[in-house]
Amino acid sequence: MSETLRLRHPGGVTPIVIGEGALAESAGALGDWLAERTVFVVTTPTVRRLHGSALAPLESIARSWSVL
């Protein structure tokens, strides 16, 4: 189950989706949103090794992409 946090900042509000199934639940809405944004993915080396390939389609859409 995922949870959406709302990060409020001077430019508005940015949703942060966390938890199990977060990518699957939000993938449909991400395409247009990613095209104009910089993306930061916070993960661990093990999770990235096991599941990083699932992010490849989204990485190609984003303006800028960083995995931390």
C-alpha positions as CSV (number, residue, x, y, z in Angstrom):
1,M,0.0,0.0,0.0
2,S,1.4,3.4,-0.9
3,E,0.9,6.8,0.6
4,T,1.0,10.2,-1.0
5,L,2.7,13.0,1.0
6,R,2.2,16.6,-0.1
7,L,5.4,18.7,-0.1
8,R,4.3,22.4,0.1
9,H,6.8,24.9,-1.3
10,P,6.8,28.5,-2.7
11,G,6.1,27.1,-6.2
12,G,3.0,25.1,-5.1
13,V,2.6,21.5,-3.9
14,T,4.5,18.4,-5.0
15,P,3.1,15.0,-4.4
16,I,5.5,12.4,-3.0
17,V,4.3,8.8,-3.4
18,I,6.0,6.3,-1.0
19,G,5.5,2.7,-0.1
20,E,4.8,-0.7,-1.7
21,G,3.2,-0.4,-5.1
22,A,3.8,3.4,-5.3
23,L,5.2,3.2,-8.9
24,A,2.4,0.9,-10.2
25,E,-0.3,3.0,-8.6
26,S,1.0,6.3,-10.1
27,A,2.5,5.2,-13.4
28,G,-0.5,6.2,-15.5
29,A,-0.5,9.8,-14.2
30,L,3.3,10.2,-14.4
31,G,3.9,10.5,-18.2
32,D,2.8,14.2,-18.8
33,W,3.9,15.2,-15.3
34,L,7.5,13.8,-15.8
35,A,8.1,15.4,-19.1
36,E,8.6,18.8,-17.5
37,R,10.3,17.9,-14.3
38,T,13.5,16.8,-12.6
39,V,13.1,13.5,-10.9
40,F,14.9,12.2,-7.8
41,V,14.5,8.5,-6.9
42,V,15.7,7.6,-3.3
43,T,16.5,4.0,-3.0
44,T,19.0,1.5,-1.7
45,P,21.7,-0.3,-3.9
46,T,19.9,-3.6,-3.4
47,V,16.5,-2.3,-4.4
48,R,17.9,-0.5,-7.4
49,R,19.7,-3.7,-8.5
50,L,16.5,-5.8,-8.1
51,H,13.9,-3.3,-9.4
52,G,15.8,-0.5,-11.2
53,S,14.8,-1.7,-14.7
54,A,11.2,-1.0,-13.8
55,L,12.1,2.7,-13.8
56,A,13.6,2.8,-17.3
57,P,10.4,3.8,-19.2
58,L,9.9,6.7,-16.8
59,E,13.5,7.7,-16.9
60,S,13.3,8.2,-20.7
61,I,10.4,10.7,-20.3
62,A,11.7,12.9,-17.5
63,R,13.6,16.1,-18.3
64,S,16.3,15.2,-15.7
65,W,16.7,12.0,-13.7
66,S,18.8,11.2,-10.6
67,V,18.9,8.1,-8.5
68,L,20.1,8.6,-4.9
